[in-house]
Amino acid sequence: MRDASNRAPRGAAIRSPIDFAGGLFLLAIAAFGYAGAFALPFGQLSGIGSGLLPKVVAVLVAAFGAVLVVQSLMITGDRLEQWSIRAPLYVLASVLVFAATVRSLGLIVAGPLCFIAAAFADRDSRPLEAMIAAVVATLVCGFLFKELLGLPIPFDATGILGPLHGPYEALKAAAKALVLGSF
Amino acid sequence: MVDLFNNLALGMAVALSFKNLLLCFVGCLVGTLIGVLPGVGPIATITMLLPITFGIDPTGALIMLAGIYYGAQYGGSTTSILVNIPGEATSVVTCLDGHQMAKQGRAGVALGIAAIGSFIAGCVATLVIAALAAPLTRMALLFGPADYFALMVLGLMFAVVLARGSVWKAIAVILVGILLSTVGTDLESGEERLTFGWSEVADGIDVAVIAMGMFGFAEILRNLETSQARDVVHAAIGNLLPNRQDMAQSAMPIARGTFLGGLLGLLPGNGAVLGPFASYTLEKKLAKDPSRFGRGAIEGVAGPESANNAGAQTAFIPLLTLGIPPNAVMALMVGAMQIHGIIPGPQIMTKQPNLFWGMVASMWIGNLMLLVINLPLIGVWVRFLKVPYRLMFPAIVVLCCIGIYTVNNSPFDVILTAGFGLFGYALVKFGFEPAPLLLGFVLGKLMEEKLRQALVISRGSFMTFIDRPLSGGLLALSLVLVVIAIVPSIRKGREEVFQGAD
């Protein structure tokens, strides 16, 4: 919603901070893109090379970015929205934790760690509740992906649950026999 | 006509297999659930379930994903009516009169008429899809590479014009999406592009990675910023079936809503989102006593809900016949098809008739299932609404992580997704919309291929795009669209439509 309270102050050099930042963002992306395709051949029009599309698109993005920056200096627009630190930090950290531990420690560790780390992102989270939910969520997801869908994901890489493996396999075999037998 | 019946029969045979019925049911159930829950949308859910569909055959996978999509439309109206929070963007209008009806103790009637209206709209829309499919596909086969390229440009421009926010910013974001699609190995020359030496992206960025990052994680981050107070209606839900007077009052709004929604859903861009608004405005104008609107007028629920569902189904037409995704959700379907090795386009009807007609038939079955699921299970959905978000979102994060990991067994993919989450968050903070990026990304490779082919055929002449009547016409139309969107008077009109959405 565009209400007056969000507009940049009058007389400021940058009339529209959000557009200014947006324009810079686009310029950065364009630079990144062009750099990545720098060495690639442009080709001729009758046989366009691998570098043509990335370079042309990067230039176009840069053009839009430049226009946005110039526009931000002339037309009043909204202020930059506040970035929250807590939520992105914890959510993204939790994803990194998952990535770092899933292979070496298995889902049984990575799942709850990820859950609890993400839960920190919300101030309302309660520790005990989160820990229980973490274990439940991991078990349910693990079951869903590993058993029901057969997708490969290391569940217990370090064998912490070693002694439980035997009974679990037996339970699975029994359940399978029951389900298949009743058809 | 006989052909149509034969094809529908084939479709029914495919759709009624136990496995596909089960997948349809799961899709509709999951779809309704996430439609009910505010803060989780069909885009996020479909991206979460994309990796799961790897183990299923393409027809089944698409049936399930489609079920999620139109199921979410059904579920969204439940939350709108009961909690006054739109479960989905398309359910915003239902809040206006639906919640008022709930406060008057007529929640059941509102829910009932929403379900019935949606069902009727869905049936009609499915018939439309079946009827239009063959002619549209025949027309599409006349397209050469240059025409196809121009059509994709037009589709993207439609998406830009019908989307919220600045036209220029949307075009810029689409271009970024196209840029991202070039990451990986160039098909023609085998050279690595934009990989910066990372071998993990040598095959390109997975659509699931971008989708989950920008729509899954970024959505969670946005939700965490705004705390949501929910005032669940505690009054009695009341009788679930509308009485005769209600049905009589709703009959014409349902018909008009279906027509409007179906038509708008065909348009690329979020035409399906405009349907409910257009229907509400129309009903208010046509009503004998417009002051009833906003205070619990049943037409204000019946019309928009029908428009909503009709639009959701006809949105599949550009996807299934031309291979052009009209919005972000369909772009994900394209991604899902590509994962299964199916090239979306007009040849789907001829090369994969099972897939095409199976999907069409299962949409009708899905509508029936939704009618049956929604009415009795309302109590269950209401209970789900009471799960606090602080427990839900970490579960979603874990689910996404597992999903991404199973795509390529690659922790790098998971990290990349986190990166895109941050990217998506930044994009919104800087005033851009993330949805067009997905459209650009999914179409990017196809557009480059068609551009290449067109230029090879014309021996390097760009004039080919203007010389050929079809592509020239389409490109001209794109230009007209953009100009119209920028013209100030129309720009204000667009803003008004979307102000109504705020």
Interface residues (C-beta under 8 A of the other chain):
Chain A: M1 I18 D19 A21 G22 F25 L26 I29 A30 G33 G36 A37 L40 P41 Q44 L45 S46 G47 I48 G49 S50 G51 L53 P54 V57 A58 L60 V61 F64 G65 V67 L68 D78 L80 E81 W83 S84 A87 P88 V91 L92 S94 V95 L96 F98 A99 A100 V102 R103 L107 A110 G111 C114 F115 I116 A118 A119 A121 D122 D124 S125 R126 E129 A130 A133 A134 A137 T138 C141 G142 F145 L149 G150 L151 P152 I153
Chain B: P51 I52 F54 G55 W168 K169 I171 A172 L175 V176 I178 L179 T182 V183 D186 E188 S189 E191 R193 L194 T195 F196 F217 I220 L221 L224 E225 P388 Y389 R390 L391 F393 P394 A395 V397 V398 L399 C401 I402 G403 Y405 T406 N409 P411 F412 V414 I415 T417 A418 G421 L422 Y425 A426 L427 K429 F430 G431 F432 E448 L451 R452 L455 V456 R459 G460 S461 F462 Q499 D502
